[in-house]
Amino acid sequence: MAVYSIKELEQLSNVKAHTIRIWEQRYNMFTPERTDTNIRLYNDDQLKKLLNVCTLMNHGMKISHISKLSSKQINNELDKLITSLGTIDQQFGTILNQMIVALTNFDESHFDKIFSNSILRFGLISTYTEVIYPLLIRVGLLWTKNDIIPAQEHFLSNLIKQKLFAAIDALPLPNNPSQTWILFLNENEEHEIGLLFANYLLRQYGKKVIYLGQKVPYDNLSTVIKSNKPTHAYTFFVKNHTDKDVSNFIKMSKKDFKNLTICLSSNDILTSQNLGENIKIIKNISSLIEIIK
């Protein structure tokens, strides 16, 4: 069973540590273990309870009332809430919290049920942008922890990749595509969920995709581009890169692939430099769709 500090509970739930302490003292909501130095430590069950409490509070239930409910009663309230939710934003928030519960318990069956229901209601694009992407960001905040949270992140990533691969395989191959895209990550990159989603989106719009995946050496990329003459190439800088790393890639790409539109996505790509006409920064799905069309 995983163990979390109060700061990690704050990051996963978006509830301030001060508030969690008040709930402990005033309502006896949680009973954390304590280290020899009096640091609070919480387990998976307490994280799950906190997320469920947050969901109920976000929909109008008072903490004073929730604190009197048993675990079974809380689950019953959640079931009623899920079936009665009106707005899409409310539903996305509930789905996100339930996915975190499934993640902390390594519960693939629960995750699959939640994911499948979200796809049926909202489609893959909305599920990715409103649930999966925020979920990855929230879980990514915990990479500074020990080897427990990375294991959960890998579990989550593999589940999402399975879903994306299945969705991509279900799409027909394009006939006479107007664009051919090379999708790749550089030699130091291995987080490919964003790249897989781009693959799905491009295929849905009828574009040809040559998917190279993660950790592609630059000379290999050059060989593929020269032999296939694509119209576009797309990559992500997910890990922490220096400005020099990104600038060097842009400089080399502009020099070696002059007739190719090169698309980049990253949280911290420099946009102040002179990128040139063939370098495009993809900040969100809308900007990618604009180029696709």
Backbone bond lengths (Angstrom), bond angles and torsions (degrees), N, CA, C in turn:
res aa  C-N    CA-C-N  psi(-1)  N-CA   C-N-CA  omega(-1)  CA-C   N-CA-C  phi
1 M - - - 1.464 - - 1.527 109.68 -
2 A 1.318 116.28 133.55 1.457 120.98 -178.35 1.524 110.82 -71.42
3 V 1.321 114.99 156.86 1.460 121.93 179.07 1.519 107.98 -125.91
4 Y 1.342 117.16 136.65 1.453 122.38 -175.50 1.526 110.22 -126.84
5 S 1.308 115.19 143.37 1.461 120.07 170.23 1.526 108.56 -79.96
6 I 1.324 116.61 167.53 1.460 119.35 179.28 1.528 110.70 -66.44
7 K 1.335 117.28 -29.67 1.460 120.57 176.93 1.525 110.61 -66.43
8 E 1.314 117.10 -37.79 1.466 120.90 179.09 1.527 111.05 -70.57
9 L 1.326 117.09 -35.56 1.461 119.92 172.99 1.522 110.35 -61.68
10 E 1.310 116.96 -40.25 1.454 121.82 177.58 1.528 110.92 -60.68
11 Q 1.333 116.58 -43.11 1.466 120.66 -178.26 1.521 111.93 -68.34
12 L 1.317 117.62 -37.11 1.459 120.73 -178.41 1.522 113.16 -77.96
13 S 1.312 117.11 -30.87 1.464 120.57 -173.59 1.517 114.46 -105.97
14 N 1.343 116.85 -15.38 1.466 122.03 -173.65 1.527 112.54 65.07
15 V 1.324 117.01 21.25 1.462 122.52 173.59 1.523 107.91 -102.46
16 K 1.322 117.38 128.57 1.453 121.50 -177.76 1.530 111.03 -60.51
17 A 1.333 115.66 143.33 1.465 120.60 178.94 1.526 111.30 -57.07
18 H 1.329 116.38 -37.50 1.466 120.65 178.61 1.527 111.01 -60.09
19 T 1.334 116.24 -40.33 1.462 120.48 179.56 1.522 110.87 -67.42
20 I 1.318 117.26 -40.49 1.467 121.20 178.52 1.526 110.09 -60.53
21 R 1.325 116.71 -41.75 1.468 120.30 178.75 1.536 111.02 -62.93
22 I 1.334 116.19 -41.50 1.470 120.07 179.30 1.529 110.35 -62.50
23 W 1.340 116.49 -42.90 1.463 119.78 179.10 1.524 111.32 -62.41
24 E 1.318 116.44 -35.99 1.476 120.08 176.84 1.519 110.39 -62.93
25 Q 1.319 115.43 -48.83 1.462 120.65 -172.50 1.520 112.51 -74.46
26 R 1.333 115.93 -41.42 1.463 119.70 -173.26 1.521 112.57 -84.93
27 Y 1.349 116.80 -37.24 1.460 120.43 -173.43 1.529 113.80 -117.71
28 N 1.332 116.49 -0.09 1.462 120.21 -179.20 1.535 111.63 54.30
29 M 1.346 115.60 39.98 1.466 121.25 -176.35 1.524 112.57 -69.83
30 F 1.316 116.93 -34.89 1.462 121.57 -176.00 1.527 109.24 -135.76
31 T 1.320 114.89 152.24 1.465 120.59 175.78 1.531 108.00 -129.79
32 P 1.320 117.08 82.97 1.467 119.76 -176.93 1.524 112.21 -71.68
33 E 1.313 115.22 154.38 1.460 120.20 167.12 1.523 107.87 -72.98
34 R 1.304 116.36 162.35 1.460 120.11 178.05 1.515 110.12 -133.62
35 T 1.334 114.83 140.17 1.457 120.35 177.12 1.530 109.73 -77.89
36 D 1.320 115.34 176.16 1.466 119.86 178.21 1.523 111.94 -61.07
37 T 1.324 115.39 -24.54 1.473 120.05 179.43 1.526 111.32 -97.82
38 N 1.345 116.79 15.63 1.472 123.86 174.43 1.524 113.90 69.71
39 I 1.327 118.26 27.04 1.467 122.12 175.75 1.527 109.29 -85.82
40 R 1.314 116.69 131.20 1.461 121.70 -179.93 1.531 110.79 -70.87
41 L 1.341 116.55 139.25 1.458 122.97 174.47 1.529 108.58 -132.80
42 Y 1.335 115.71 132.18 1.462 122.11 -175.08 1.520 109.94 -117.95
43 N 1.344 116.91 150.98 1.463 120.66 179.75 1.533 111.09 -104.48
44 D 1.332 115.31 -178.27 1.470 120.62 -177.05 1.536 112.19 -61.04
45 D 1.332 116.55 -39.52 1.463 119.58 -178.67 1.527 110.83 -63.23
46 Q 1.329 116.28 -38.36 1.468 119.08 179.85 1.530 111.72 -71.39
47 L 1.333 116.72 -36.24 1.462 119.77 174.50 1.529 110.14 -63.49
48 K 1.315 116.64 -45.19 1.470 120.87 179.00 1.527 110.65 -59.09
49 K 1.324 116.95 -44.51 1.466 120.40 179.20 1.515 110.87 -62.65
50 L 1.344 117.33 -42.43 1.464 121.03 179.47 1.526 111.02 -60.59
51 L 1.328 117.56 -44.56 1.463 121.12 -179.90 1.530 111.01 -63.84
52 N 1.330 116.40 -40.23 1.454 119.33 178.81 1.535 111.60 -67.58
53 V 1.327 115.80 -38.62 1.467 120.12 176.10 1.530 110.13 -61.20
54 C 1.337 116.12 -43.71 1.472 120.53 179.32 1.523 111.18 -59.69
55 T 1.323 115.85 -42.98 1.462 119.90 -179.58 1.526 110.86 -61.04
56 L 1.321 117.03 -45.90 1.465 120.39 -179.67 1.525 111.36 -66.10
57 M 1.334 117.01 -40.98 1.465 119.79 178.84 1.524 111.89 -64.74
58 N 1.352 115.78 -38.14 1.464 119.68 179.63 1.523 112.45 -63.05
59 H 1.319 115.65 -16.34 1.462 119.60 -179.93 1.523 111.87 -113.75
60 G 1.359 116.11 25.99 1.450 120.14 166.47 1.513 117.49 101.20
61 M 1.329 118.19 -5.44 1.465 119.11 -178.83 1.526 109.74 -83.30
62 K 1.318 117.51 135.36 1.465 121.96 -176.96 1.531 110.80 -79.42
63 I 1.338 115.34 145.57 1.453 120.76 -179.38 1.528 111.20 -61.08
64 S 1.326 116.96 -33.21 1.469 120.68 179.51 1.528 111.09 -63.25
65 H 1.330 116.85 -32.68 1.468 121.09 178.10 1.525 110.53 -79.44
66 I 1.333 116.75 -43.52 1.469 120.98 -178.95 1.518 110.79 -60.53
67 S 1.325 117.07 -37.75 1.461 121.10 -176.27 1.529 112.70 -62.39
68 K 1.333 116.93 -19.72 1.464 121.08 -179.19 1.523 112.52 -91.71
69 L 1.335 117.56 -6.24 1.458 121.67 -176.99 1.526 111.32 -85.91
70 S 1.329 116.06 144.76 1.467 120.88 172.34 1.524 109.27 -77.84
71 S 1.312 116.91 169.99 1.471 120.90 178.49 1.521 110.43 -59.98
72 K 1.325 116.71 -40.42 1.470 120.38 179.34 1.524 110.81 -64.35
73 Q 1.325 116.48 -41.07 1.467 120.31 -179.98 1.529 111.29 -67.15
74 I 1.339 116.19 -37.30 1.468 119.62 176.35 1.521 110.30 -62.38
75 N 1.334 116.65 -43.42 1.470 120.19 178.98 1.525 111.08 -63.69
76 N 1.319 116.81 -38.33 1.466 120.07 177.93 1.527 110.99 -64.16
77 E 1.325 116.26 -40.48 1.465 120.34 177.90 1.524 111.08 -64.11
78 L 1.336 116.04 -38.77 1.468 120.18 178.42 1.519 110.90 -64.69
79 D 1.338 116.43 -42.50 1.472 120.10 178.65 1.527 110.76 -60.04
80 K 1.324 117.05 -44.05 1.463 120.75 178.48 1.528 111.16 -64.62
81 L 1.326 115.63 -38.24 1.462 120.28 -178.83 1.516 111.51 -65.05
82 I 1.329 116.47 -45.36 1.466 120.92 -177.01 1.524 111.31 -60.44
83 T 1.336 116.19 -37.81 1.476 119.06 -178.44 1.521 112.70 -79.78
84 S 1.341 117.77 -15.54 1.463 119.99 -175.03 1.519 114.19 -108.03
85 L 1.338 117.53 -3.31 1.457 119.87 -175.41 1.519 111.38 -61.21
86 G 1.325 115.86 138.56 1.457 120.25 -178.41 1.508 113.26 -96.63
87 T 1.336 118.22 -59.49 1.454 120.37 -173.00 1.514 111.28 -83.13
88 I 1.326 114.74 153.36 1.458 120.99 179.87 1.526 111.01 -64.69
89 D 1.338 117.70 -39.95 1.463 120.56 -179.04 1.522 111.15 -59.31
90 Q 1.333 116.80 -41.51 1.461 120.45 178.15 1.526 110.98 -62.32
91 Q 1.316 116.04 -41.70 1.457 119.78 -178.53 1.530 111.15 -66.63
92 F 1.322 117.22 -40.17 1.456 119.97 178.97 1.530 111.15 -62.30
93 G 1.333 116.57 -41.72 1.458 119.89 179.26 1.516 112.08 -62.15
94 T 1.313 116.78 -40.59 1.457 121.29 178.69 1.527 111.02 -67.51
95 I 1.320 116.84 -42.55 1.463 121.04 178.28 1.525 110.32 -60.99
96 L 1.330 117.04 -42.73 1.464 121.47 -179.84 1.525 110.83 -60.29
97 N 1.323 117.08 -47.67 1.465 120.30 179.93 1.525 111.97 -62.39
98 Q 1.335 116.68 -40.17 1.458 119.63 179.97 1.524 112.44 -68.68
99 M 1.330 116.77 -31.00 1.462 119.96 175.65 1.532 110.88 -67.35
100 I 1.327 116.77 -36.93 1.460 119.59 177.57 1.523 110.15 -66.17
101 V 1.326 116.67 -38.06 1.465 120.08 175.56 1.528 110.28 -59.99
102 A 1.331 116.91 -46.45 1.460 120.82 178.65 1.525 111.09 -61.32
103 L 1.322 116.19 -39.09 1.465 121.03 -179.46 1.520 111.46 -64.78
104 T 1.319 117.21 -46.62 1.466 119.80 -177.13 1.522 111.86 -64.28
105 N 1.342 117.04 -26.32 1.461 121.15 179.19 1.533 113.03 -96.82
106 F 1.322 116.89 3.17 1.476 121.31 -175.84 1.532 110.20 51.60
107 D 1.320 115.19 42.96 1.465 121.70 -173.34 1.528 109.36 -100.83
108 E 1.329 116.19 91.28 1.464 120.95 -177.47 1.524 111.81 -65.15
109 S 1.327 116.96 -37.76 1.462 120.71 -179.21 1.524 110.89 -62.31
110 H 1.335 116.64 -44.30 1.465 120.98 179.11 1.520 110.52 -64.36
111 F 1.330 116.16 -45.28 1.460 120.30 179.25 1.528 110.64 -59.95
112 D 1.330 116.46 -45.18 1.469 120.78 -178.10 1.525 110.94 -61.04
113 K 1.308 116.86 -40.33 1.465 120.76 179.53 1.525 111.09 -64.08
114 I 1.337 115.68 -46.08 1.464 120.03 -179.44 1.524 110.63 -64.64
115 F 1.331 116.78 -46.24 1.460 121.88 -178.27 1.526 110.43 -62.07
116 S 1.325 116.91 -47.32 1.468 121.06 -177.80 1.529 111.10 -62.12
117 N 1.323 116.65 -41.82 1.468 119.71 178.84 1.528 111.14 -64.70
118 S 1.338 116.85 -37.81 1.459 120.40 178.68 1.530 110.80 -65.84
119 I 1.330 117.31 -40.57 1.469 121.10 178.61 1.527 110.05 -62.90
120 L 1.322 116.71 -43.15 1.461 120.29 -179.53 1.526 111.21 -63.78
121 R 1.330 117.47 -38.54 1.464 121.10 -177.81 1.527 112.87 -77.51
122 F 1.340 115.82 -44.17 1.467 119.39 -166.97 1.530 114.79 -120.23
123 G 1.339 118.09 -12.85 1.456 120.15 -175.84 1.530 110.94 87.52
124 L 1.315 115.88 165.35 1.464 120.56 -175.13 1.520 112.16 -70.28
125 I 1.325 117.90 -39.03 1.465 119.95 -175.58 1.524 110.76 -63.70
126 S 1.319 117.65 -48.48 1.466 120.56 179.02 1.524 111.55 -66.31
127 T 1.320 117.09 -38.38 1.471 120.14 177.65 1.519 110.59 -61.74
128 Y 1.320 116.31 -40.90 1.470 119.18 -179.82 1.525 110.88 -67.10
129 T 1.331 117.04 -48.81 1.469 119.81 -173.11 1.529 112.31 -73.20
130 E 1.338 117.69 -34.26 1.459 120.75 -172.99 1.525 114.10 -98.64
131 V 1.338 116.67 -16.84 1.472 119.41 -177.88 1.521 111.81 -124.28
132 I 1.329 116.87 -58.46 1.460 120.26 -172.24 1.523 111.97 -65.86
133 Y 1.329 117.27 -47.18 1.464 119.51 -178.85 1.533 111.92 -62.30
134 P 1.349 118.84 -48.62 1.475 118.26 175.58 1.531 112.89 -60.72
135 L 1.332 116.70 -34.78 1.463 120.20 178.41 1.519 111.20 -63.79
136 L 1.331 116.74 -44.08 1.463 120.64 179.38 1.529 111.48 -63.39
137 I 1.318 116.06 -39.08 1.469 119.83 178.28 1.528 110.31 -63.87
138 R 1.329 116.52 -44.45 1.458 119.94 -177.57 1.530 111.16 -65.72
139 V 1.328 116.47 -43.70 1.458 119.69 179.00 1.529 110.78 -68.15
140 G 1.335 116.34 -35.69 1.461 120.28 179.32 1.516 113.40 -61.15
141 L 1.329 117.62 -23.88 1.467 120.77 177.95 1.524 111.96 -64.12
142 L 1.335 116.20 -19.22 1.456 119.67 -174.43 1.530 113.64 -98.14
143 W 1.320 117.19 13.24 1.463 119.57 -179.92 1.530 112.77 -68.51
144 T 1.320 116.64 -14.11 1.455 119.08 178.58 1.526 111.99 -78.61
145 K 1.323 117.24 -5.64 1.454 121.32 179.87 1.532 110.31 -76.25
146 N 1.341 117.23 -176.43 1.461 120.52 177.93 1.521 110.75 -76.64
147 D 1.346 118.11 -159.88 1.464 120.36 -170.23 1.526 114.11 -74.82
148 I 1.318 120.29 -0.81 1.464 121.11 -179.58 1.526 111.32 -74.33
149 I 1.321 116.68 -53.31 1.461 120.27 -176.40 1.530 112.67 -64.86
150 P 1.342 120.67 -41.38 1.463 118.83 173.29 1.521 112.93 -55.31
151 A 1.340 117.47 -35.94 1.466 119.97 177.21 1.521 110.38 -63.68
152 Q 1.320 117.12 -40.33 1.452 120.06 177.71 1.526 110.89 -67.28
153 E 1.316 116.94 -38.09 1.468 120.72 177.98 1.519 110.47 -63.45
154 H 1.337 116.95 -41.19 1.467 120.16 177.70 1.534 110.54 -64.57
155 F 1.313 116.42 -41.04 1.465 121.05 178.10 1.524 110.11 -58.80
156 L 1.337 115.84 -47.82 1.457 120.97 179.09 1.523 111.58 -62.82
157 S 1.314 116.63 -48.01 1.466 120.83 -177.82 1.520 111.51 -58.72
158 N 1.320 116.39 -42.85 1.466 119.74 -178.89 1.524 111.64 -66.37
159 L 1.330 117.14 -37.92 1.470 119.75 176.85 1.525 110.84 -63.21
160 I 1.329 116.36 -44.90 1.464 120.06 -179.00 1.519 110.71 -65.50
161 K 1.331 116.85 -42.02 1.469 119.81 179.25 1.527 111.35 -62.54
162 Q 1.321 117.25 -38.62 1.463 119.94 176.88 1.530 110.74 -59.30
163 K 1.334 115.52 -43.23 1.466 120.04 -179.40 1.535 110.82 -65.24
164 L 1.328 116.43 -42.01 1.465 119.70 -178.95 1.524 111.64 -68.21
165 F 1.325 116.94 -41.38 1.476 119.69 177.36 1.529 110.30 -59.70
166 A 1.338 116.75 -42.98 1.468 120.32 179.79 1.528 110.86 -63.70
167 A 1.338 116.94 -41.59 1.465 120.75 179.87 1.526 110.95 -65.37
168 I 1.335 117.02 -39.81 1.469 121.45 179.03 1.524 110.72 -65.27
169 D 1.329 116.04 -44.14 1.465 120.38 -179.32 1.527 112.12 -63.08
170 A 1.328 116.45 -27.24 1.464 120.13 -178.50 1.527 112.75 -76.53
171 L 1.333 117.70 -13.01 1.466 120.93 -179.17 1.527 110.54 -85.61
172 P 1.329 118.00 144.07 1.472 120.05 178.17 1.524 111.30 -72.34
173 L 1.318 116.39 153.07 1.463 120.74 174.07 1.527 108.90 -70.16
174 P 1.320 117.85 144.08 1.470 120.47 -174.71 1.523 112.56 -73.11
175 N 1.329 115.58 149.17 1.463 121.91 172.93 1.527 108.92 -106.25
176 N 1.315 116.94 125.22 1.466 122.85 179.18 1.529 112.71 49.51
177 P 1.333 117.25 56.89 1.474 119.73 -177.76 1.522 111.69 -66.26
178 S 1.326 115.21 144.81 1.467 120.36 179.36 1.525 112.14 -83.11
179 Q 1.331 116.55 -17.12 1.461 121.14 -179.94 1.523 110.12 -134.80
180 T 1.318 115.57 146.89 1.456 122.13 172.07 1.530 108.06 -123.63
181 W 1.337 116.17 124.14 1.458 122.07 -175.72 1.528 110.85 -112.85
182 I 1.329 115.94 133.90 1.460 122.29 168.71 1.533 106.90 -96.61
183 L 1.320 117.36 122.42 1.456 121.67 177.58 1.524 109.18 -110.96
184 F 1.330 116.96 127.69 1.473 119.70 -174.74 1.522 110.34 -157.24
185 L 1.320 115.01 161.02 1.457 122.89 168.02 1.525 107.73 -120.46
186 N 1.326 116.64 148.59 1.462 118.68 -177.06 1.528 111.66 -74.42
187 E 1.316 115.77 -179.00 1.465 121.44 -170.90 1.523 113.69 -61.26
188 N 1.324 118.12 -23.64 1.459 121.16 -177.32 1.522 113.26 -100.81
189 E 1.333 116.55 5.17 1.461 120.66 -175.61 1.524 111.82 -109.51
190 E 1.347 115.48 137.85 1.460 119.19 178.19 1.530 113.24 -135.78
191 H 1.326 118.10 -5.01 1.464 121.27 -178.43 1.532 108.74 -88.72
192 E 1.327 116.25 99.86 1.466 119.99 -168.21 1.522 115.01 -108.72
193 I 1.312 119.31 12.16 1.465 119.82 -177.88 1.530 110.91 -61.74
194 G 1.338 117.19 -44.74 1.458 120.03 177.99 1.516 111.90 -60.89
195 L 1.327 116.22 -39.23 1.465 121.13 179.35 1.525 110.79 -66.74
196 L 1.333 117.30 -39.98 1.464 120.80 177.76 1.530 111.31 -64.82
197 F 1.327 116.12 -39.21 1.459 118.36 177.87 1.524 110.64 -65.33
198 A 1.342 117.38 -39.09 1.466 120.70 175.87 1.528 110.26 -61.26
199 N 1.327 116.62 -38.77 1.463 121.57 177.04 1.528 109.76 -58.60
200 Y 1.326 116.04 -47.92 1.473 120.22 178.88 1.523 111.01 -59.74
201 L 1.320 116.61 -47.17 1.458 121.10 -176.07 1.535 110.70 -63.10
202 L 1.316 117.00 -44.14 1.463 121.56 179.76 1.531 111.19 -63.46
203 R 1.322 115.25 -43.91 1.470 119.02 179.21 1.527 110.64 -64.90
204 Q 1.321 116.51 -37.08 1.468 119.81 179.09 1.527 111.03 -63.54
205 Y 1.332 116.46 -32.77 1.462 121.12 178.54 1.531 112.01 -87.75
206 G 1.311 117.54 8.95 1.458 120.92 173.46 1.515 115.23 80.26
207 K 1.321 118.32 22.24 1.463 121.43 179.49 1.531 110.20 -94.89
208 K 1.312 116.15 151.06 1.463 121.00 175.43 1.525 109.04 -80.70
209 V 1.324 116.03 135.47 1.457 121.08 -179.25 1.526 109.80 -125.26
210 I 1.315 115.43 129.23 1.462 121.76 169.55 1.526 105.92 -106.79
211 Y 1.317 116.02 104.33 1.461 120.64 -171.52 1.530 109.68 -96.06
212 L 1.325 115.72 112.43 1.468 120.82 -179.34 1.526 112.37 -95.92
213 G 1.336 116.96 -21.84 1.459 119.40 176.22 1.508 114.00 78.90
214 Q 1.311 115.73 -149.93 1.462 122.70 -169.72 1.531 113.22 -90.05
215 K 1.329 115.28 158.46 1.469 124.52 171.61 1.530 112.75 54.10
216 V 1.322 116.21 54.14 1.469 121.09 -179.33 1.530 109.68 -94.25
217 P 1.334 119.21 119.02 1.470 120.96 176.45 1.532 110.54 -61.90
218 Y 1.308 116.27 146.58 1.462 120.69 -175.56 1.528 111.55 -62.06
219 D 1.326 118.13 -38.68 1.465 119.64 -179.28 1.533 111.32 -66.88
220 N 1.350 116.63 -33.52 1.465 119.91 174.64 1.522 111.16 -65.64
221 L 1.313 115.71 -42.30 1.459 120.55 177.35 1.519 110.54 -58.55
222 S 1.310 115.59 -45.02 1.457 121.03 -179.92 1.529 111.42 -59.59
223 T 1.324 116.17 -41.68 1.476 120.71 179.43 1.525 111.25 -62.97
224 V 1.323 116.39 -44.91 1.470 120.61 -178.94 1.527 110.93 -64.66
225 I 1.312 116.97 -41.59 1.465 120.96 -179.32 1.530 111.08 -65.47
226 K 1.311 116.70 -43.87 1.465 120.09 -178.89 1.527 112.27 -66.03
227 S 1.320 117.42 -34.16 1.460 119.92 -177.13 1.527 113.05 -84.78
228 N 1.338 118.18 -24.52 1.459 120.78 -176.12 1.528 114.38 -107.88
229 K 1.338 116.57 -16.21 1.469 122.31 178.56 1.537 112.77 48.29
230 P 1.328 117.71 59.92 1.466 120.70 178.59 1.526 111.12 -71.82
231 T 1.317 115.67 165.18 1.469 120.66 175.71 1.527 111.57 -88.02
232 H 1.340 116.34 -27.95 1.456 121.36 -175.29 1.537 110.56 -140.92
233 A 1.320 115.36 153.07 1.463 122.43 168.34 1.523 107.53 -131.77
234 Y 1.329 116.00 145.32 1.466 119.95 -175.50 1.520 109.20 -138.48
235 T 1.344 116.12 131.90 1.457 121.01 178.03 1.519 110.73 -142.46
236 F 1.323 116.01 162.95 1.459 123.41 179.08 1.529 109.44 -120.97
237 F 1.324 115.83 141.62 1.459 121.80 168.35 1.526 106.65 -109.28
238 V 1.330 115.51 96.03 1.461 121.15 -174.38 1.520 111.54 -93.63
239 K 1.323 116.42 -45.57 1.460 120.36 179.67 1.521 110.47 -69.49
240 N 1.329 114.97 168.43 1.460 119.40 177.11 1.521 110.15 -70.59
241 H 1.303 116.26 115.58 1.456 122.24 179.47 1.518 109.58 -116.08
242 T 1.313 115.56 149.81 1.455 118.69 172.60 1.518 108.56 -76.66
243 D 1.322 115.43 157.90 1.462 119.55 176.24 1.522 110.49 -56.86
244 K 1.340 115.21 -33.45 1.464 119.63 -178.88 1.519 111.57 -65.60
245 D 1.332 117.27 -38.96 1.468 120.59 178.76 1.527 110.88 -58.62
246 V 1.321 115.20 -49.11 1.463 120.11 -178.08 1.522 110.33 -67.16
247 S 1.321 116.24 -43.65 1.468 120.32 -179.36 1.528 111.41 -62.42
248 N 1.329 116.83 -39.67 1.473 120.11 179.13 1.520 111.25 -64.87
249 F 1.346 116.46 -40.91 1.463 118.97 178.63 1.519 110.53 -63.67
250 I 1.322 117.09 -44.10 1.467 121.08 179.51 1.522 110.59 -61.95
251 K 1.321 115.71 -43.96 1.460 120.23 -179.12 1.524 111.62 -62.68
252 M 1.335 117.03 -46.02 1.465 120.88 179.63 1.526 111.35 -65.34
253 S 1.337 116.94 -41.32 1.456 120.64 -177.86 1.532 111.63 -65.91
254 K 1.322 116.49 -41.36 1.469 120.48 178.42 1.520 110.80 -61.82
255 K 1.319 115.92 -35.46 1.462 121.01 -178.49 1.534 111.95 -76.99
256 D 1.339 116.44 -42.20 1.469 120.43 -172.45 1.526 114.05 -88.40
257 F 1.340 117.71 -25.34 1.463 120.69 -173.87 1.527 110.14 -127.64
258 K 1.303 116.42 64.94 1.461 121.67 -172.28 1.520 113.55 -67.61
259 N 1.327 118.01 -27.68 1.466 120.69 -177.64 1.532 112.80 -99.25
260 L 1.306 115.79 17.60 1.453 121.40 -175.34 1.530 109.93 -118.80
261 T 1.332 116.85 135.12 1.465 120.36 172.37 1.520 108.54 -83.05
262 I 1.312 116.36 119.10 1.465 121.71 -175.51 1.525 108.92 -106.78
263 C 1.317 115.99 120.63 1.454 122.11 -177.21 1.527 110.04 -107.95
264 L 1.331 116.03 137.90 1.460 121.95 -177.40 1.516 109.86 -130.40
265 S 1.328 116.08 142.30 1.458 121.54 171.88 1.516 109.30 -130.20
266 S 1.330 115.57 137.20 1.458 121.55 178.01 1.513 108.39 -170.48
267 N 1.328 116.09 157.59 1.462 119.97 176.04 1.517 112.27 -74.78
268 D 1.323 116.36 -20.64 1.469 118.36 -170.49 1.524 113.95 -135.89
269 I 1.324 117.56 26.26 1.465 119.60 177.92 1.521 110.37 -66.23
270 L 1.326 115.88 137.65 1.458 119.49 177.26 1.524 109.90 -68.57
271 T 1.311 115.81 127.82 1.459 119.32 177.99 1.522 111.59 -112.93
272 S 1.340 115.86 -3.35 1.462 118.90 -177.09 1.529 112.27 -82.24
273 Q 1.327 116.46 -20.78 1.451 118.84 -178.74 1.531 110.60 -76.82
274 N 1.316 115.86 164.05 1.460 121.64 177.86 1.521 108.97 -77.21
275 L 1.317 116.71 100.92 1.460 120.42 -173.63 1.522 112.61 -80.72
276 G 1.315 117.92 -28.19 1.455 120.00 -176.66 1.518 110.82 92.54
277 E 1.317 115.96 163.57 1.461 120.99 -174.43 1.525 113.22 -68.53
278 N 1.333 118.14 -29.25 1.466 119.65 -174.32 1.531 113.31 -91.66
279 I 1.333 118.53 3.90 1.467 122.02 176.79 1.527 108.61 -108.19
280 K 1.335 116.12 122.31 1.458 121.14 -178.58 1.529 109.76 -120.90
281 I 1.334 116.72 131.13 1.452 121.90 175.14 1.532 108.75 -92.63
282 I 1.328 116.45 121.22 1.458 122.26 179.62 1.522 107.73 -97.67
283 K 1.332 115.95 106.12 1.464 120.62 -177.01 1.524 113.15 -90.28
284 N 1.327 116.44 -24.62 1.462 120.01 -177.78 1.523 109.40 -159.92
285 I 1.310 116.12 178.82 1.461 120.69 -177.45 1.525 111.30 -64.96
286 S 1.307 117.11 -36.13 1.468 120.33 -179.66 1.520 111.48 -61.24
287 S 1.339 116.65 -41.23 1.466 118.85 -179.91 1.519 111.54 -69.93
288 L 1.331 117.46 -30.89 1.467 120.09 175.27 1.528 109.97 -68.58
289 I 1.321 117.32 -45.28 1.457 121.32 -179.51 1.531 110.57 -61.67
290 E 1.319 116.87 -36.16 1.465 121.08 178.79 1.528 111.34 -60.74
291 I 1.328 116.37 -39.30 1.468 120.38 178.09 1.538 110.29 -73.05
292 I 1.329 116.21 -39.37 1.456 120.40 -179.60 1.520 111.15 -60.41
293 K 1.336 115.70 -42.12 1.478 119.30 -177.93 1.499 111.83 -73.15
